[in-house]
C-alpha cells in the first residue's frame, strides 16, 4: 500500500487480487481535489489491472463539491471497461451525491 498524506487529506492505494482500493481519509475539499483526481486517474488507467476500483471513503470526514472529481474518474473507468464503486460513504457524502444527481452513477457498498 502506498500512502500520501498531509494535514487535511490522506490518500492510500492498495492493490489486491480483486482490484484496487483507494482509501480517502480526512477532509476532501478544493485544495485536495487535484491529488484525488491524479491518484484516481493513475489507478483507473493503470494497464493490466483488474476491472474493479473501490474508493473507500469510510474515514472521509468532510467532502465538498471537489469530491465530484469522482465523476470524471468513473467516466474514464467506464470507458476502459472498468467498474468503480464507493465504499461506506457518509451521510453527508451520500446527500451531496443525491443533490447533484451523481448517486445514480456510483454503486455503493457498506461495512
Sine and cosine of phi, psi and omega as CSV:
sin_phi,cos_phi,sin_psi,cos_psi,sin_omega,cos_omega
0.00,0.00,0.72,-0.70,0.10,-1.00
-0.98,-0.21,0.50,-0.86,-0.10,-0.99
-0.74,-0.67,0.70,-0.71,0.02,-1.00
-0.76,-0.66,0.87,-0.49,-0.08,-1.00
-0.66,-0.76,0.39,-0.92,0.21,-0.98
-0.55,-0.83,-0.25,-0.97,-0.12,-0.99
-0.95,0.31,-0.29,0.96,-0.09,-1.00
-0.88,-0.47,-0.68,0.73,-0.05,-1.00
-0.79,-0.61,0.53,-0.85,-0.02,-1.00
-0.68,-0.73,0.73,-0.69,0.02,-1.00
-0.86,-0.51,0.67,-0.74,0.09,-1.00
-0.68,-0.74,0.65,-0.76,-0.02,-1.00
-0.90,-0.43,0.76,-0.65,-0.01,-1.00
-0.82,-0.57,0.83,-0.55,0.05,-1.00
-0.99,-0.14,0.85,-0.53,-0.01,-1.00
-0.89,-0.46,0.09,-1.00,0.05,-1.00
-0.92,0.40,-0.41,0.91,-0.02,-1.00
-1.00,-0.06,-0.28,0.96,-0.03,-1.00
0.31,-0.95,-0.48,-0.88,-0.04,-1.00
-0.86,-0.50,0.69,-0.72,0.10,-0.99
-0.89,-0.45,0.83,-0.56,0.09,-1.00
-0.96,-0.27,0.93,-0.37,0.00,-1.00
-1.00,0.01,0.80,-0.60,0.02,-1.00
-0.88,-0.47,0.85,-0.53,-0.05,-1.00
-0.80,-0.60,0.42,-0.91,0.06,-1.00
1.00,0.04,-0.62,-0.78,-0.06,-1.00
-0.95,-0.31,0.76,-0.65,0.06,-1.00
-0.92,-0.39,0.93,-0.36,0.02,-1.00
-0.70,-0.72,-0.12,-0.99,-0.09,-1.00
-0.85,0.53,-0.52,0.86,0.01,-1.00
-0.92,0.39,-0.35,0.94,-0.08,-1.00
-0.89,-0.45,0.00,1.00,-0.04,-1.00
-0.89,0.46,-0.61,0.79,-0.01,-1.00
-0.89,0.46,-0.65,0.76,0.02,-1.00
-0.90,0.43,-0.67,0.75,0.04,-1.00
-0.90,0.43,-0.72,0.70,0.00,-1.00
-0.85,0.53,-0.74,0.67,-0.02,-1.00
-0.90,0.43,-0.70,0.71,-0.01,-1.00
-0.89,0.46,-0.74,0.68,-0.01,-1.00
-0.90,0.43,-0.66,0.75,0.02,-1.00
-0.88,0.48,-0.70,0.72,0.02,-1.00
-0.85,0.53,-0.72,0.69,-0.06,-1.00
-0.96,0.28,-0.61,0.80,0.00,-1.00
-0.92,0.38,-0.60,0.80,-0.07,-1.00
-0.99,-0.12,0.04,1.00,0.01,-1.00
-0.88,0.47,0.81,-0.58,-0.02,-1.00
-0.92,0.38,0.51,-0.86,0.13,-0.99
0.87,0.49,0.52,0.86,0.12,-0.99
-1.00,-0.10,0.26,-0.96,0.07,-1.00
-0.94,0.35,0.20,-0.98,-0.13,-0.99
-0.97,0.23,-0.29,0.96,-0.15,-0.99
-0.99,-0.14,0.79,-0.62,0.09,-1.00
-0.83,-0.56,0.85,-0.52,0.01,-1.00
-0.93,-0.37,0.78,-0.63,0.11,-0.99
-0.97,-0.24,0.96,-0.28,-0.05,-1.00
-1.00,0.04,0.94,-0.33,-0.03,-1.00
-0.94,-0.33,0.39,0.92,0.00,-1.00
-0.80,0.60,-0.69,0.73,-0.08,-1.00
-0.98,-0.21,0.34,0.94,0.08,-1.00
-0.99,0.14,0.88,-0.48,-0.08,-1.00
-1.00,-0.04,-0.33,0.94,0.01,-1.00
-0.42,-0.91,0.63,-0.78,0.06,-1.00
-0.52,-0.85,0.88,-0.48,0.09,-1.00
-0.99,-0.15,-0.29,-0.96,-0.07,-1.00
-0.88,0.48,-0.27,0.96,0.07,-1.00
-0.88,0.48,-0.44,0.90,0.03,-1.00
-0.91,0.41,-0.26,0.97,0.03,-1.00
-0.94,0.34,-0.04,1.00,0.18,-0.98
-0.80,0.60,-0.44,0.90,0.02,-1.00
-0.86,0.51,-0.50,0.86,-0.01,-1.00
-0.88,0.47,-0.72,0.70,0.00,-1.00
-0.89,0.45,-0.67,0.74,0.03,-1.00
-0.89,0.46,-0.63,0.78,0.01,-1.00
-0.91,0.42,-0.67,0.74,0.03,-1.00
-0.90,0.44,-0.66,0.75,0.04,-1.00
-0.90,0.45,-0.70,0.71,0.02,-1.00
-0.86,0.51,-0.72,0.69,0.00,-1.00
-0.87,0.50,-0.68,0.74,0.02,-1.00
-0.89,0.46,-0.42,0.91,0.01,-1.00
-0.99,-0.13,0.13,0.99,0.02,-1.00
0.97,0.23,0.40,0.92,-0.01,-1.00
-0.93,-0.37,0.38,-0.92,0.01,-1.00
-0.95,-0.30,0.59,-0.81,0.04,-1.00
-0.75,-0.66,0.73,-0.68,0.03,-1.00
-0.67,-0.74,0.35,-0.94,0.05,-1.00
-0.98,-0.19,0.67,-0.74,0.05,-1.00
-0.94,-0.35,0.86,-0.52,0.14,-0.99
0.88,0.48,0.77,0.64,0.05,-1.00
-0.92,0.39,0.58,-0.81,0.02,-1.00
-0.94,0.33,0.19,-0.98,0.06,-1.00
-0.86,0.50,-0.66,0.75,0.00,-1.00
-0.90,0.43,-0.68,0.73,-0.01,-1.00
-0.94,0.35,-0.64,0.77,0.06,-1.00
-0.86,0.51,-0.68,0.74,0.02,-1.00
-0.90,0.44,-0.68,0.74,0.05,-1.00
-0.85,0.52,-0.71,0.70,0.01,-1.00
-0.90,0.44,-0.65,0.76,0.02,-1.00
-0.90,0.43,-0.70,0.72,-0.03,-1.00
-0.89,0.46,-0.55,0.84,-0.03,-1.00
-1.00,-0.06,-0.10,1.00,-0.05,-1.00
0.99,0.17,0.07,1.00,-0.04,-1.00
-0.97,0.22,-0.25,0.97,-0.02,-1.00
-0.86,0.51,-0.50,0.87,-0.01,-1.00
-0.94,0.35,-0.27,0.96,-0.04,-1.00
-0.99,-0.10,-0.20,0.98,-0.11,-0.99
-0.86,-0.51,0.95,-0.32,0.20,-0.98
-0.92,0.39,0.56,-0.83,0.00,-1.00
-0.80,-0.60,0.46,-0.89,0.13,-0.99
-0.82,-0.57,0.42,-0.91,0.01,-1.00
-0.77,-0.64,0.54,-0.84,0.00,-1.00
-0.95,0.31,0.00,0.00,0.00,0.00
